[in-house]
């Protein structure tokens, strides 16, 4: 396996996740799949992105707090327009995360075990679902363009070097905004009881989100 192979496969896995989201169309199954992806992404932010952004960078916690504050202001106080801006910031944070994953994969080299390979693919499938969920104000065509562009950032990341003094503060701020966007989306679904389209109970919604978080934790332990 070449250094470039796994990033490309991970990019394709992210698109497969988006395809699964679209294929289910609106209904309880898509609702549960969305919650699964949101729970997965939130766990990734907490146990993967935030540690990466703050490791050996003490000001990262201050930048993270600023991102949380901005995300909270956008998601909870500014209505639909603020939520749209918050979702855009969250998607941008996911894009930066993809670049960072590409950088890490390039540093790891081609010697990757089958277990890590499987975990890396499983790691990306729910993220494609989240992109489509957060970009719900766009047309289906624009959402595919966005998902394709974000997935390409993984192999692109293997070819570029982002200075750490820029990477960490930007990633920390994006993590704060992304966390708030994911929390708001999950809170709305769980609290509503009949989210998006009728048919999914609060219990099944919560279970789906918890399942996504568990899978995220397992994949992070491996990779």
C-alpha positions as CSV (number, residue, x, y, z in Angstrom):
1,X,0.0,0.0,0.0
2,X,1.4,3.4,-1.0
3,X,1.3,6.5,1.2
4,X,-1.4,7.9,-1.0
5,X,-3.7,4.8,-1.2
6,X,-5.3,5.0,2.3
7,X,-6.1,8.7,2.1
8,X,-7.9,8.2,-1.2
9,X,-9.8,5.2,0.2
10,X,-10.8,7.3,3.3
11,X,-12.0,10.0,0.9
12,X,-14.1,7.5,-0.9
13,X,-15.5,6.2,2.4
14,X,-16.6,9.6,3.3
15,X,-18.5,9.9,0.0
16,X,-20.0,6.4,0.6
17,X,-21.3,7.7,3.9
18,X,-22.9,10.7,2.1
19,X,-24.4,8.3,-0.4
20,X,-26.0,6.1,2.3
21,X,-27.5,9.3,3.8
22,X,-29.0,10.3,0.5
23,X,-30.1,6.7,-0.4
24,X,-32.3,6.4,2.7
25,X,-34.1,9.7,1.8
26,X,-36.1,11.4,4.5
27,X,-37.7,9.2,7.1
28,X,-36.9,7.6,10.4
29,X,-34.0,5.6,9.1
30,X,-32.3,8.8,7.8
31,X,-33.0,10.5,11.1
32,X,-31.4,7.7,13.0
33,X,-28.4,7.6,10.6
34,X,-28.0,11.4,11.1
35,X,-28.0,11.0,14.9
36,X,-25.5,8.2,14.6
37,X,-23.2,10.4,12.5
38,X,-23.7,13.4,14.8
39,X,-22.8,11.3,17.9
40,X,-19.8,10.0,16.1
41,X,-18.6,13.4,15.0
42,X,-19.1,14.9,18.5
43,X,-17.1,12.1,20.1
44,X,-14.3,12.6,17.5
45,X,-14.2,16.3,18.4
46,X,-13.9,15.6,22.1
47,X,-11.4,12.7,22.0
48,X,-9.4,13.4,18.8
49,X,-9.6,17.0,17.5
50,X,-9.4,18.9,20.8
51,X,-6.4,16.9,22.1
52,X,-4.6,17.5,18.7
53,X,-5.3,21.2,18.9
54,X,-4.2,21.7,22.5
55,X,-1.3,19.2,22.9
56,X,1.9,21.1,23.7
57,X,-0.1,24.4,23.0
58,X,-1.5,25.8,26.2
59,X,-3.2,28.9,24.5
60,X,-5.2,26.3,22.5
61,X,-7.6,26.0,25.5
62,X,-8.3,29.8,25.3
63,X,-8.8,29.6,21.5
64,X,-11.0,26.6,22.0
65,X,-13.1,28.5,24.6
66,X,-13.5,31.3,22.1
67,X,-14.7,28.9,19.5
68,X,-17.2,27.4,21.9
69,X,-18.4,30.9,22.8
70,X,-18.8,32.0,19.2
71,X,-20.5,28.7,18.3
72,X,-22.9,29.0,21.2
73,X,-23.8,32.6,20.2
74,X,-24.4,31.5,16.6
75,X,-26.3,28.3,17.3
76,X,-28.4,29.3,20.3
77,X,-29.0,33.1,20.0
78,X,-29.0,34.1,16.4
79,X,-31.9,32.2,14.9
80,X,-31.8,30.5,11.5
81,X,-29.2,32.8,10.0
82,X,-26.9,32.3,12.9
83,X,-27.4,28.5,12.8
84,X,-26.5,28.6,9.1
85,X,-23.3,30.5,9.9
86,X,-22.5,28.1,12.7
87,X,-23.0,25.1,10.4
88,X,-20.7,26.6,7.8
89,X,-18.1,27.1,10.5
90,X,-18.6,23.5,11.6
91,X,-18.2,22.2,8.0
92,X,-15.0,24.3,7.7
93,X,-13.7,22.7,10.9
94,X,-14.3,19.3,9.4
95,X,-12.4,20.3,6.3
96,X,-9.4,21.4,8.4
97,X,-9.7,18.1,10.3
98,X,-9.5,16.2,7.0
99,X,-6.3,18.1,6.0
100,X,-4.8,17.3,9.3
101,X,-5.6,13.6,8.9
102,X,-3.9,13.7,5.5
103,X,-0.8,15.2,7.1
104,X,-0.8,12.5,9.9
105,X,-1.2,9.7,7.3
106,X,1.7,11.0,5.3
107,X,3.9,11.0,8.4
108,X,2.8,7.5,9.3
109,X,3.9,6.2,5.9
110,X,2.5,3.2,3.9
111,X,3.1,0.5,6.6
112,X,-0.4,0.4,8.0
113,X,-2.0,-2.8,9.5
114,X,-5.3,-4.2,8.2
115,X,-6.9,-3.3,11.5
116,X,-5.9,0.4,11.2
117,X,-7.1,0.3,7.6
118,X,-10.5,-0.9,8.6
119,X,-10.8,1.5,11.5
120,X,-9.8,4.4,9.2
121,X,-12.5,3.6,6.7
122,X,-15.1,3.2,9.5
123,X,-13.9,6.5,10.9
124,X,-14.9,8.3,7.7
125,X,-18.3,6.8,6.8
126,X,-20.3,8.8,9.4
127,X,-18.5,12.0,8.6
128,X,-20.0,12.0,5.1
129,X,-23.4,11.7,6.7
130,X,-22.7,14.7,9.0
131,X,-21.6,16.9,6.1
132,X,-24.9,16.3,4.3
133,X,-26.8,16.9,7.6
134,X,-25.1,20.2,8.4
135,X,-25.4,21.4,4.8
136,X,-29.2,20.8,4.7
137,X,-29.9,24.4,3.5
138,X,-28.1,23.6,0.2
139,X,-29.4,21.9,-2.9
140,X,-28.5,18.2,-3.3
141,X,-26.1,19.1,-6.1
142,X,-24.2,21.6,-4.0
143,X,-24.1,19.2,-1.1
144,X,-22.4,16.7,-3.3
145,X,-19.9,19.3,-4.5
146,X,-19.2,20.2,-0.9
147,X,-18.8,16.6,0.2
148,X,-16.5,15.8,-2.7
149,X,-14.3,18.9,-2.0
150,X,-14.1,18.0,1.7
151,X,-13.2,14.4,1.0
152,X,-10.4,15.5,-1.4
153,X,-8.8,17.4,1.5
154,X,-7.6,14.1,3.0
155,X,-5.3,13.1,0.1
156,X,-4.4,16.8,-0.4
157,X,-3.3,16.9,3.2
158,X,-0.6,14.3,2.4
159,X,1.0,16.8,0.0
160,X,1.1,19.9,2.1
161,X,2.6,21.2,5.3
162,X,0.6,23.5,7.6
163,X,2.8,25.4,10.1
164,X,1.9,24.2,13.6
165,X,1.7,27.8,14.9
166,X,-1.2,28.3,12.4
167,X,-2.7,24.8,12.5
168,X,-3.3,24.4,16.2
169,X,-5.1,27.7,16.9
170,X,-7.3,27.4,13.8
171,X,-8.1,23.7,14.6
172,X,-8.9,24.7,18.3
173,X,-11.3,27.4,17.2
174,X,-12.9,25.2,14.6
175,X,-13.3,22.5,17.2
176,X,-15.2,24.8,19.5
177,X,-17.6,25.9,16.8
178,X,-18.0,22.4,15.5
179,X,-18.8,21.1,19.0
180,X,-21.6,23.6,19.5
181,X,-23.1,22.9,16.1
182,X,-23.2,19.2,16.8
183,X,-24.6,19.6,20.3
184,X,-27.3,21.9,19.0
185,X,-28.3,19.5,16.2
186,X,-28.5,16.5,18.6
187,X,-30.3,18.5,21.3
188,X,-33.0,19.6,18.7
189,X,-33.5,16.0,17.6
190,X,-33.7,14.4,21.0
191,X,-35.9,17.2,22.5
192,X,-38.4,17.2,19.7
193,X,-39.3,13.6,20.0
194,X,-40.5,13.6,16.3
195,X,-37.5,15.0,14.5
196,X,-37.2,15.8,10.8
197,X,-39.7,13.2,9.8
198,X,-41.9,11.3,12.2
199,X,-41.1,7.8,13.2
200,X,-38.1,7.8,15.5
201,X,-38.6,8.0,19.2
202,X,-36.4,9.8,21.7
203,X,-35.0,6.5,22.9
204,X,-34.0,5.3,19.5
205,X,-32.5,8.7,18.6
206,X,-30.4,8.7,21.8
207,X,-29.3,5.1,21.2
208,X,-28.3,5.9,17.7
209,X,-26.2,8.9,18.9
210,X,-24.6,6.8,21.6
211,X,-23.8,4.1,19.1
212,X,-22.0,6.6,16.9
213,X,-20.0,7.8,19.9
214,X,-19.0,4.3,20.8
215,X,-17.8,3.5,17.3
216,X,-15.9,6.8,17.2
217,X,-14.1,5.9,20.4
218,X,-13.3,2.4,19.1
219,X,-11.8,3.8,15.9
220,X,-9.8,6.5,17.7
221,X,-8.3,3.8,20.0
222,X,-7.1,1.9,16.9
223,X,-5.9,4.8,14.7
